[in-house]
Amino acid sequence: MIRVLVAYASERGGTAEIADWVGAGLRQAGVDADVRPAGQVTTLDGYDAAIVGGALYAGRWHREARHFVRRHADTLTHRQVWLFSSGPLDRTAEERDIAPAPGVAKVARRIGAEGHATFGGRLTPDARGFMASKIAKRMSGDYRDRAQVTEWAAGIGRELRKVAV
Ligand SMILES: Cc1cc2nc3c(=O)[nH]c(=O)nc-3n(C[C@H](O)[C@H](O)[C@H](O)COP(=O)(O)O)c2cc1C
């Protein structure tokens, strides 16, 4: 069975949950998926493909996602890899494709990623932290769309199965 690693970097849990939905979408399409925090992954041995996701903070991918790709760049270059970002605190990610942040686009080019998706984010009204609490006053909410995430992941799962035949 094809095995996919879903590695994520999340500060407040929203992206971690998206990664779980990605894992569920992959399994729905008939591939095996392990969902793990990017900082805890030491090897990609045993995985046929990877999906790397990170929360967006101040226009950048969460540092653990960046470090993960840097650490495993050689291996990732030789695997099929998809990336996702989670951020926008409005409905735009449901309405249209949002291009990756410049740093994420650079990472995608470097490892030859197959694709990238931007999903809506989540910020709770009681978010802690100087900037986070300020932003939460204006735009707290949950803009993640589970169906959109599942469909994206299932599409990847189907593609991997097709290639494996
Ligand atoms: C301080 C701060 C900065 C943020 N900067 C961005 C940003 O540059 N782009 C974006 O799309 N979302 C931004 N967001 C929204 C987060 O990406 C969103 O809340 C996301 O769901 C957080 O993921 P997490 O719960 O996994 O940490 C920001 C949120 C905070 C609190």
The ligand as an ORCA input file, in Angstrom:
! r2SCAN-3c Opt
* xyz 0 1
  C       0.027     37.194     14.550
  C      -0.680     36.532     13.395
  C      -0.213     36.719     12.102
  C      -0.880     36.111     11.018
  N      -0.406     36.318      9.746
  C      -1.054     35.759      8.699
  C      -0.595     35.961      7.363
  O       0.406     36.610      7.103
  N      -1.302     35.403      6.348
  C      -2.422     34.663      6.577
  O      -3.042     34.205      5.616
  N      -2.857     34.409      7.834
  C      -2.211     34.959      8.895
  N      -2.652     34.709     10.166
  C      -3.768     33.798     10.408
  C      -3.250     32.412     10.814
  O      -2.497     31.860      9.767
  C      -4.445     31.507     11.144
  O      -4.966     31.923     12.375
  C      -4.065     30.039     11.153
  O      -5.223     29.254     11.171
  C      -3.191     29.700     12.338
  O      -2.870     28.340     12.312
  P      -2.543     27.507     13.624
  O      -3.788     27.491     14.472
  O      -2.187     26.181     13.126
  O      -1.398     28.182     14.310
  C      -2.013     35.300     11.250
  C      -2.461     35.110     12.569
  C      -1.812     35.707     13.625
  C      -2.324     35.468     15.022
*
